[in-house]
Each structure stands twice: as C-alpha cells, then as structure tokens.
C-alpha cells in the first residue's frame, strides 16, 4: 500500500491511479493525517458488492405496523399568541 503527500499525489496523479490499479490502495496524507484513499474501480465494486443502496435499506426494514403508536384522543388545547 503506497502513501502520498497531497501535493505529490496531485503532481503525479496518473502514477497514483496506476499504482492503485496495479499495487492496491494508495493513501493520501495531509499534515501527517491520512485523509483519503485511492482505490481501483474493481476493488471499490468488490467492497460495495451486496451492500444495499439507501432506498433498499429503508424498504428492507420492518413495516410500520410493528410500531405501537397511540395518539391522544384528548381535544387539542387552544393556543393564543400573545399580543405585543
């Protein structure tokens, strides 16, 4: 796994991409902190495989009938805005 300072990664971006494809993930570092990783598309797709998108995630959850929600049957209290 390679590591690159931000400026070096910018200057040699083509090489970063090639190494991500041929050698594996490339880490980008800014001010001594790992801030990003460049992956080959094949690796990214492998990681994402089987993971539902957000819509699928919501649909796969339990139905609302599982929830026991009761609403108060009391009449709504009147509300008056103060006069200024």
Secondary structure, DSSP 8 states (H G I E B T S, - for coil): -EEEEHHHHHHTHHHHHHHHHHH--EEEEETTEEEEEE--HHHHHHHHTT---HHHHHHTS--GGGS------S----------
